[in-house]
Amino acid sequence: MLNIQNTHTNGNMVSKRKVFIASGLGIAAGIILFSLFSAEKQVDFNVDVKPILNKKCISCHGGVKQQGGFSVLFREEALAATKSGKPAIIPGHPEESEFIKRLKSDDPEERMPYKHPALDASEIDILSAWVKQGAKWGDHWAYLPVKATELPDVDNDWARNDLDKFIYAKLEENKLKPSAQADKATLLRRVSLDLIGTYPSEKLANDYLNNKDEAKAYDILVDSLLASPRYGERWASMWLDIARYADTKGYESDPNRNIWAYRDWVIKAFNKDMPYNQFITDQIAGDLLPNPTDAQYIATAFSRNTPTNDEGGTNNEEFRTSAVLDRVNATWEGLMSTTFSCVQCHSHPYDPFKHDEYYKFMSYFNNTRDEDVSAEYPLLKQFNDSLTTELNKLTSWVKTVSSVQAAKEVNLFLKTGQPAINSTTADELQNAVIGNNNIALFFRNNAVARLKHVDLENVDQLIFRYRSEKPGGRMSLHIDSPDGPLLTSWPLATAPGNQNVYIDFKKQKGIHDVYIRYSNPTLGKSEELVVFFDWFHFAPQLPGKGRPDYAVYKKTFNDLLNAQVPTTPVMVENPTAMQRKNNVFERGAWTAKGKEVKVGVPHSLAYAMPKNAPENRLGLAMWLTDKRNPLVSRTMVNRLWEQLYGAGLVETLEDMGTQGMAPTHKELLDYMAYQLMYKYNWSIKKMLKELVTMATYRQDSKVSEELKEKDFFNKFYARGSRVRLSAEQIRDQCLSISGILSQKMYGPPVMPWQPEGIWFSPYSGAKWVKSNGEDQYRRGIYTYWKRTAPYPSAIAFDGASRVACSPRRIRTNTPLQALVTLNDSAYVDMARHFVSRIQQTGEKSVALKIAKGYSMMLYKPIPQNRLKIFEELYSKALLVFKKDSASASAFMGDKQKPAKAEDAALVLVANAMLNLDEVVTKN
């Protein structure tokens, strides 16, 4: 008898099969197959079990569906009684567990997965062993706190810092060796594009290239780039995708939005190396910090970048709710690499987040004053220095004559206009209408409207904004009903434009419905709309009445209230009396309100919530930036890595959960996340310096045949990454090479050249008006961004539309990209300026001019085969332009002005040079 033993290993489970083959008289007597587990190891839930459940079971037995009352999403659900009344999994007893029995069944009506291919034997063995070992659950690595990671035991001179040791250990494990260091010219261009998104100054480049001390020269270069104001512009471009920043509101009409102050805030924050935890806190809850600055208010525009809908007939509450949901999703996907949006409709199919937890989290964002009104309230008034001085004098005086709290309330109202009741929320209308269902409250004669649940505690004044041109009108305020107690009445003054009016009355108590009435005996039964209301503000009168200086400060108050100054949409929290209830939306529908919930984060991550955290957005920010939060630091270092190498250690930047791609170097990711928090105190610049000084980063990007075979996608980093530049980098680099890149920073967006017919602006008729002078040559980050018609060349190179949070850009390669950079008039114009710059060097021959241009682009001599190609191109173009002078003039940008064929030919060559693979790619 011949005995053959076959050992099969899968994960942490060893299955031994013995096959006995008996023979007699040359005829097989039989085959016996059986399995047994020996030297059994513990099954790892995350490594072995979870992938099987996610792939084969959870679509029918998880967050979306729970067929038969059975779910494998959470342990308590998996072990609970099913519709049969019995649990499907009995820990320790796979032979008694219906879960295992169904997997092994031969009956097609009983076997699971139902009407799908059966699990293979190894998968069933793993699940059986798991149940036998107690059906223990495990937490996904990304949802566990970041802890100190032990460095690999690597003894090699190649590593320049500790990060390299993780890379080298993985290379050794895969029998690979790192590549040689790239040449200085390549490194200069690589690190400049990575850190500042464009080219360095000529002096900085020459200092680096001419310095014989390579190590010292590189450190000086990196430090200089990190200190450059261009650094903030480059990294802000990355962040604005996450913040879904745009210069328009979105949806059908997509009108203008003045929110560029937020873009400038992001640039400044990166430039001053604001710690990342503060960077997050200011954006999530800057308005809730003690005595918030203008900058902290502007930071909260992160959440005001949501699209809003001004289309007539739309429901403001619907789109306010949509904006709140967007803020939830952007916070999770952008800051925590988690696909949380599906939890809006049902529990997460794969990760430990339950349906009601979405709405607990949404509650943090559900109590802000913005209500999808076309005016975009709340708006931060950005007073100039003199007005700011007047405001400070006023609030100091109020503090003296009344209280600190009164001073805060005056400051908040004058800076943000809050808390105010938007007229669009009025109801119980008689002879009144909400214009277009979402614009403002309009009155006819004998009109009535209700403002519900107004906090009148210690209130003795109404300030409201309105417009009316009909004399003879009178208004009155009534408590609790249209004919209820009269609060006050007054003649309504007329004015051609909007005006703010103060109405005083006796001090009140409690919360009441307030009814507004209007009548005008001169109008009769006219159906004409005669009064237009914007907002109402009920508050105590300015304190200090009766003091000698009261009139002066009252005038200051009024001047500040009416000041016409730039504004930015910001976040302001509802006062207590205006707080909204928070409910679960059944199946995600905002109109189907379910059970009421309180604010909170998912139970699986609640361990990171500080004990003293308030139940508002400031508490949320504290949870996000707590060092126990497992996702925020991991997400950011993964994003930094992706920006340098083209792919993150976890490639799916939007999903670090169980369905995201597994990290190529998990220990390195955790090590960097720990370093960011504990060693560098959340400093992005320090983290980036560590990254770009790695030996890994400095490698040559040439691909050997061995690397093509063993690591085609460079997952182990045995060579430098080769990445196509971003839309902004391609434009900014060309502007820099051409010598026309504007150094101007900040301010309103600009409109460089784009073809006619791109914009279609319903209602407003807005047009793209090309900027003049240096504004047309500013960096890409300052280009006006219209959501429904983004800048065409940027979109061609995978720029984000920014309708929603974009955690990463997926790179594409299409013929359209070459057509853009070869034919787009903006790039042809840059080529003309590039030739002007080349000609200023004084080179005489065409070959020398081409060679000089190449060295300007790439800091290295042109290869002879490249030079020959461009010389031939020049010769062909010269012949064409000599025969067709009109084409030469047109190509040089002025059909009426004679042009030299030699100049036009050189511009064509320069245009082609700017399209070289090594120019549009970071090698």
Helices and strands as residue ranges (DSSP letters): E 2-10, E 13-24, E 27-32, E 35-37, I 45-49, H 50-52, I 53-57, G 67-69, H 75-78, G 94-96, H 98-104, H 121-132, G 141-143, H 162-173, H 184-196, H 202-210, H 214-227, H 229-242, H 260-271, H 276-285, G 286-288, H 294-299, H 301-304, H 316-336, G 341-344, H 355-362, E 379-381, H 385-401, H 404-416, E 421-422, G 423-425, E 427-434, G 435-437, E 441-455, E 461-468, E 474-479, E 486-491, E 495-504, E 511-519, E 531-539, H 550-562, E 567-569, G 576-578, E 583-585, G 586-588, E 593-596, G 603-608, H 617-625, H 632-645, H 666-674, I 675-679, H 684-692, H 705-710, E 723-724, H 727-737, G 773-777, G 780-782, H 792-796, H 815-823, H 825-839, H 846-858, H 864-883, H 885-891, H 901-913, H 917-920, E 921-922
